[in-house]
Amino acid sequence: MSPLVILNGDLMPLFEARVPLNDRSFLFGDSLYEVVATRQGKPYFTTDHLERLRATAHGLHLPLPWDNGWFEQQIRTGIDALGAADTYVRIVVSRGSGDFNIDIDAADGQPLAAFIFKPAPVFPAAQWDTGVTLAVPETRRNSPKSLPPAFKTGNYLNNILCLYEAKQQGAEDALILDLEGHVTEATTSNFFMVRDGVLWTAPLSVGILDGITRKYFLQVAQQLNIPVQEALFTLEDVYQADEAFVSSTLKGAMPVHKVNDHVVGTGYGALTRTLNEAYWAYVDAHLDSY
Ligand SMILES: Cc1ncc(COP(=O)(O)O)c(C=O)c1O
């Protein structure tokens, strides 16, 4: 099934779409993005994704000329046109074209929106069965005082370097520390650990993406009366964990098997499994109906 794109309102095969070479996303990574997924063919938490997209645009001083109804319409059109059982939807907004000058005022003031549609990715079975392996890279999560990790921009070079290093160490993903050595998140997912029945995840203030899956896992944990610590912790704490998992829109909770050379679990731990089931039940109860 070939991926599709809606570029500036026109639906076409992805590989026929063209963006000019003086587009600022290409020149400077001056863009932002979101990934929306479907379940039973229906997108979920679209409003959360659009809110985060708007927050990033605001942070980048990039006025968006489109309302949420327009975004939802594009998403629906592409999902229907692709006709996959479940769809990965990537929304990319670039600030537009410019004249090779980084100054925002040099942009043409015509942001470009692309919606890419392809079948939902399939992760290796071993990652669900045994868990994903993580390694801690030398490269740190960028400080919230630089380009804030809370902005979901098209500039992922920091995370790209972290993933490269983790793979060089034989792991499948990176567990990234902040400049002070606190645990932050993985390269495209948030990180949770369970210790003595308490669910831990780094606070937003450490400098992480405000993951939508993270938010709903915290909500579901509260509903299940599972104690939660949204607090700073270190790698030494992770080594003592009883369970760990990473969370993202595409994965829900994926168990973590190892962090560096320390085994922290094999497959889903009991609490992770309970949370994951409750999370997907919540998703199923909140599929978008438009
Ligand atoms: C750096 C980073 N952290 C966390 C996440 C998970 O976010 P969400 O749960 O909203 O998909 C992502 C998703 O792409 C990400 O890129």
The ligand as an SDF file (V2000), in Angstrom:
LIG
                    3D

 16 16  0  0  0  0  0  0  0  0999 V2000
   10.8430   12.9260   22.0640 C   0  0  0  0  0  0  0  0  0  0  0  0
    9.5040   12.2650   22.2030 C   0  0  0  0  0  0  0  0  0  0  0  0
    9.0650   11.9770   23.4370 N   0  0  0  0  0  0  0  0  0  0  0  0
    7.8680   11.3700   23.6210 C   0  0  0  0  0  0  0  0  0  0  0  0
    7.0620   11.0270   22.5480 C   0  0  0  0  0  0  0  0  0  0  0  0
    5.7320   10.3610   22.7850 C   0  0  0  0  0  0  0  0  0  0  0  0
    4.6930   11.3010   22.5820 O   0  0  0  0  0  0  0  0  0  0  0  0
    3.2000   10.8650   22.3080 P   0  0  0  0  0  0  0  0  0  0  0  0
    2.7900    9.9920   23.4370 O   0  0  0  0  0  0  0  0  0  0  0  0
    2.4360   12.1470   22.2860 O   0  0  0  0  0  0  0  0  0  0  0  0
    3.1870   10.1350   21.0070 O   0  0  0  0  0  0  0  0  0  0  0  0
    7.4930   11.3250   21.2560 C   0  0  0  0  0  0  0  0  0  0  0  0
    6.6530   10.9850   20.1010 C   0  0  0  0  0  0  0  0  0  0  0  0
    7.0070   11.1990   18.9750 O   0  0  0  0  0  0  0  0  0  0  0  0
    8.7460   11.9600   21.0750 C   0  0  0  0  0  0  0  0  0  0  0  0
    9.1930   12.2570   19.8500 O   0  0  0  0  0  0  0  0  0  0  0  0
  1  2  1  0
  2  3  1  0
  2 15  2  0
  3  4  2  0
  4  5  1  0
  5  6  1  0
  5 12  2  0
  6  7  1  0
  7  8  1  0
  8  9  2  0
  8 10  1  0
  8 11  1  0
 12 13  1  0
 12 15  1  0
 13 14  2  0
 15 16  1  0
M  END
$$$$
